[in-house]
Amino acid sequence: MELDKIKEKDLKMGKANQEVFSETMQALAKTDKNIIAVTSDSRGSGKLVPFGQKYPNQIVEVGIAEQNLVGVAAGLASAGKKTFAVSPACFLSARALEQIKNDVCYSDNPVTLVGISSGVSYGALGTTHHSLHDYAVLRAINNIIIVAPADNFETEQAVRLAAESDKPVYMRYGKKAMPFLNEDNKTFEFGKGRVVREGDDIAIIATGETVYPAWLAAKMLEDKHGIKATVVSMHTIKPLDVNLLKELAANGKPIITVEEHMVNGGLGEACASYLFQNGYKNTFKIVGIPDEYTVTGSQVEIFNHYGISQDGLYNICKNLLDI
């Protein structure tokens, strides 16, 4: 079943996380003149046009110049401003990597780097516009928090926490409207995964927009087979919630990780590294974009092609559980 065809009765649908980012920025800027958005010709795609109209003195446009974007944001942060550097994730984490490393992280400037239209959100624009490397390159840099919110609740909380943080933060958002995944679990903290569905038979650890198809697959497993899966929104890739990871692995049941990222260097490898270096022997599967030329299509089509979908994850779980 494609994500677009899920019945609304299953989950309450919200907005695109990028829209919630913009709305939260406006709410913060209303009472805090130190909130500054810096954009690289991306206020439109970043949904920041209303922000700029309301707070013209709190937005800086540098044009298509991502290295300048990060340098300006770092300079403003060093002067006490709460800066959010907004640019497409594919360009922000590649073209400006040296500035992120030196001007932000190694200089300990509390810039929030906001990667918009992340993962394969740009769809048919192709591999050049897909950010499938950002977790990997940024995980290798000291002194940065890496966050991929799954729904509107997590997005708002992440923006608010980033505005209060005295450390560099990288967060990424997509363009698709997302559901509210667990109205009962209203807790959010960097470095602490959020359980959005509970079960004991298998664990699915997902991040960002892949949490939704993971939730759908878990529901399908329960409806068809009575199998109950724990689904975790591991919204913070770094620092990883190793305490939750240990809890999930303790019963010896299979673990699947799911990410809108290359299978190399992302959430899956971070989880595998911790578990296997600490003696856990759970059956383990990483689901993401394989190390190949990525197919072209919409986000839904790409997800379906690589098994990052309700049906794909359902079948992977079935195979691991031998049912």
N, C-alpha and C positions, 0 to 999 in steps of 0.2 A: 504494500500500500504506500503511495506517495505521501509525503508530508502534507501536501496541499489538500489532500482529501480526508484528513482526519476529522472526525466529528467534534464540533465545539463542546458537546456535553462532556467530553473526556477531560478537557483542560480549558480554563479560561484564557482566551487569547488576549495578548497585549499589543504593544507597538514594537517597531524595530528598536533595538537597543541603542542605535545611533540617535534616534529621536529622544529617548529618555536621557541620554548623555547631555544633549543640548538643553533640555528642560531643566535638568539638575544644575547645569552650569548657570543658567539664568537665575535660578532660585538662589544659588550661592552668591552670585555677583550683586544681587539686589542689596545685600547687607555687608558685602566685603569688597571694597574697592581694590584689594590686592589680587583678586582673581583676574588673570589675564589669559586670553586665548591667543595663541600664535598659530597662524595657518599658512600653508603653502599653496595658495590658490585653491583651497579646499573648504572654504566656508559653506559653499553650496552643498557639496557631497557630504560634508560633516554636519549638516543640518544646523549650522551656526549663523545663518542669515538673521533670524530673529534676535539672537544674542548681539550681533553687531549693530542692529537697528536700535536696540534698547540701551546698549552700553558701548557706544562708539569709541570711547576712550579706554576701553578694556579689551580691545582686539587689535592685533598687529598682523598685517598681511605682508609676507615676504616674497610672494610669487613662487613660481615653480623652482625652488632652490632649497632642497631639504637640508643640506648641510648648514646653510644660513639659518634655517628654521630652528634647528637644534642649538646652534651657537647663540642666537638671540634669546631663545628660551632660557638657556643656561645663564646668560648674563643677567636677565631679569630676575631669575631665581636667586642669584648671588646677591642681588640688591634687596631681597626680601619679598619679592612678588611670588604669588602662587601660580606658576605658569603651567598651562596645558598646551603642548605642542601637537597639533592635529594635522595628520597627513595620511594618505593611503598606506596601509600597513606594508604593502610590498615595497614601496619606495623608502618609507621612513626607516625600516630596519635593514636596508641594503645601502642606499646612497649615503645615508648619514651615520653609518655604523661607527666610523672613527670618532665622530663628534659625540655620539652617545657614549662610547667607551671613555673618552678622555674628558670632554667638557661636562658631562653629566655624572657618570658613575664614578670615575676615578677622582673627579673634583668634588664629589659628594654634594652636588646641587640638586635640590628636591624638585626636579622637573617631572611632570607627568606626561609621558609620551603616549599619545592616543593614536593607535593604528585603526583607521576606519576602512570599511569595505574589505575586511580581512578574509583570510582563508581563500576560498574560491568564490567569494561574493560577486566578483566581477565577471564570473561565468565565462561567457563567450569571448571576452577580450583576450582570454588565453593565458598561457603560463607566465608571460612577462608581468601580468597584473595579478597573479596569485601569490599570496604570502604563505608559503609552505616551508619557510626556512627560519622564521622569526624566533620561535621558541628555541631552536637549536643554537643560533648565533648569540642570542641574548643570555641563555643559560650559562654560556661560557664566560660571561663577563661578571666580575664581582660587583656587589653592591647595587642590585636592582631587583625589584619585586615584579613578577610577571603574572598578569591576571587576564583571564578570559571569562567574563560573566556569561551566565547561561540564559538569564531572563531579565525582565525589567526590574524586578526587586534587586537582584544582585548588581545590576548596572548602576542604579541609583546609589546603593550603598558603597560600591567601589569608588565612584566619583567623589562622594563625600569623604571617604577615608583617605583618598589620594590627596584631597585638598588639605587635610590635616597632617599628612605624612611629612616627616623631615628627611625622607629617603627617596631616591629615584623610583619611579613606577612606570611600567609599560603595561598598557591595557589595550585590548583589541575588541572591535565590535563588527558585526555584520549588518546587512541591509534588510534582512527578512524579519517580518513580525514574529515575535516569539511568545509562547504561552507562559503563564505563571505556573511554575513546576511543583511547588509545594507551599500552599498557603499556610500550613501548620508550622512549618519550620522557618521562622522569620529571624534567623541568626546569620550574621555575616561578619567574617573577620579574615583579613589577609592571612594566608597560611593555614587556614582551617577549612577542610572540605565540608560541603553541605549535603547531607543525605536527603534525597528527594523522593526515594521510594525504598521501603524496607523489605528484606527477605534474607533467607539463610542458605539458599541452594546454589547461588552463583553471584558474583559481584561484577557490576559494570561500572567502571570508573571513566567518566567522560568529562570533557571540558568545552566551554563555549557553546556554540550552537549544535554540537553533536550530542549534548545531554538530552535534547528533545527526542531524537530517534531512539536513543538508548531507553528512555522512559517508555516510549511506545512499544519497543521490543519486549521490555519487561512485562508490560500489561498483556501483550499477546501470549507470552509464555504462561502467565498465570491463567488467562482465560481459556487456553487450549489444553494445558497440561497440569495445571495446579502448581507449577513451579514458581517459586517466589524469588525474585532477584533483588538484591540491593542495588540501587542506582545512586551514584555519588556525582555531584557536580564538583569536580576538583578544579574550582575556578582559579586557584592560585597554583601555577606551575612551579614557581620558585618564590618563597621557600615551600617545599612540598610538605603536606601534612603526613608525616611518617607515622604518627601515632594512630591516625585513622587507618592508614595502610596496614599497620600491624594488626589492628582489630579485624580488618576484612580478611586478612590472610590466616588468622589464627585457627579457623575451622578447617583449613586445608582444601576448601572448595575452589573451583576454577575462578580466575580473575581475567576480565577483558578490559583493556583500555581503548578509548575511542577519542580521536582528535581530528580536527580539520587542519592537518599539518602532515608533512612528510613523516613516514614511520621512523626516520633517522633523527635522533636528537631531541625528540619532544617528550610529551607526557609519558608515553609508553616506556621509552628507554629510561626515563627518570625513575618510574615505579619499578621496573625490572632490575635496575642497578641496585636500588635499595634492598628489595626483597631477596635477591639471590646473593648479595654480599652478606646478608644477615641470616642465611641458612634456610629460608623458606623454600618449599618445593611445590608450591601450588602449580597446577596447569595454568599456563599464562599465554595470552594472545594479544598482540598489538594490532589494532585496526586503525588505519589512516590511509594516506596517499602513498602508494608504493614508490620505490626508487626507479621511476621511468618517466618518459614524456607523458605529461598529464593530458587526459582527454579534454576536449573542448565541449562546453555545454553550459546549461544553467547550473546553479548550485544543487538543485534537486537532482538533476540528471547526473551530475558528477558524483554526488553522494550515492545514488542508486548503483552507478557503475562500479564503485569501489566497496560496496557493501556497508556504507555508512548510512543505513536506512533501517526502518522498522523491520522489513523482511530480511535484509542482509544480516543484521545483528541477531535477529531471532534464529536464523539458520546456523549462525556461528555458535550461539549458545547451545542449540540442539546437538550439534556435532560434538562440542566439548563435554556435554552431559551424556552423550551416547543414547539419545532418545529418538 
